[in-house]
Amino acid sequence: MQDSTPTTLALGTLASELERLRAASPLVHILTNEVVQEITANVLLAAGAAPAMIVAEEEAATFAAMSGAVLINVGTLYPARLAAMRVAVAAAHAAGVPWTLDPVAAGVLAYRTDACRDLLAQGATAIRGNASEILALAGLGGAGRGVDSTAGSNAALEAACELARDTGAIVAVTGEVDYITDGDRILATPWGHPLMTRVVGTGCALSALVAAFTAGAQDRLTAVASACAMAGLAGERALATSAGPGSFKAAFLDALYAMDPDELRSRIV
């Protein structure tokens, strides 16, 4: 690495990336955890993208090739779903469509860990995971407990850089502070709130947002970091009108929808 010091993403960069996303409203093909489909779709709609969930193996390749981006989330993995994921990833790769991997619980169970490594051979654009998942994919073990991480994001920063260099993907390791790297540059997004972890699907939905921001991106590092920043800032703003996880979910969607690029730029000093 030329510089291992993380740089906080500029809000002006987020503002520009958000304007780009909303102008394009990319179609995102989502093959995701069955537990989180509803919140994932709503997060994309609120942010300004267009979600679609085509899960049959017979259709997945055709739809992936015509999409703006593809998300692969292995949360509820089984053979038929994995088969659809494989053809979708192959078609996306062949068509030059960016695709993102969310390696849910990689390192905890061999089936999904092997599947993730197999999928990564198709050239992922981005990988978004917690510290334990990133450590596992980098071959450095992990400290996972099911879908949760027992390691902080800073503990996986070097692993994220190594994984980015090995795969060519932008790697986002998320936690109290999110770190996003291409193996050389490192961006940090320090926003968010612990209440986000009390709503099922916020992390998985973030991975879909990452996929959406990669569509048409000229600089995929800043695109992925902008997705992380948008979600974290929306989480902070949602807290102000929330009494607990139930109201937080609605407020989070509202905050994504209401995020204003001009207001973001006004905060720059």
Stockholm file with secondary structure:
# STOCKHOLM 1.0

chainA/1-269         MQDSTPTTLALGTLASELERLRAASPLVHILTNEVVQEITANVLLAAGAAPAMIVAEEEAATFAAMSGAVLINVGTLYPARLAAMRVAVAAAHAAGVPWTLDPVAAGVLAYRTDACRDLLAQGATAIRGNASEILALAGLGGAGRGVDSTAGSNAALEAACELARDTGAIVAVTGEVDYITDGDRILATPWGHPLMTRVVGTGCALSALVAAFTAGAQDRLTAVASACAMAGLAGERALATSAGPGSFKAAFLDALYAMDPDELRSRIV
#=GR chainA/1-269 SS CCCCSCEECCHHHHHHHHHHHHHHCCEEEEECCTTSHHHHHHHHHHHTCEEECCCCHHHHHHHHHHSSEEEEECTTCCHHHHHHHHHHHHHHHHHTCCEEEECTTTTTCHHHHHHHHHHHTTTCSEEEEEHHHHHHHTTSCCCEETTEESSCGGGGHHHHHHHHHHHCCEEEEESSSEEEESSSCEEEECCCCGGGGGSTTHHHHHHHHHHHHHTTCSSHHHHHHHHHHHHHHHHHHHHTTCSSHHHHHHHHHHHHHHCCHHHHHHTCC
#=GC SS_cons         CCCCSCEECCHHHHHHHHHHHHHHCCEEEEECCTTSHHHHHHHHHHHTCEEECCCCHHHHHHHHHHSSEEEEECTTCCHHHHHHHHHHHHHHHHHTCCEEEECTTTTTCHHHHHHHHHHHTTTCSEEEEEHHHHHHHTTSCCCEETTEESSCGGGGHHHHHHHHHHHCCEEEEESSSEEEESSSCEEEECCCCGGGGGSTTHHHHHHHHHHHHHTTCSSHHHHHHHHHHHHHHHHHHHHTTCSSHHHHHHHHHHHHHHCCHHHHHHTCC
//
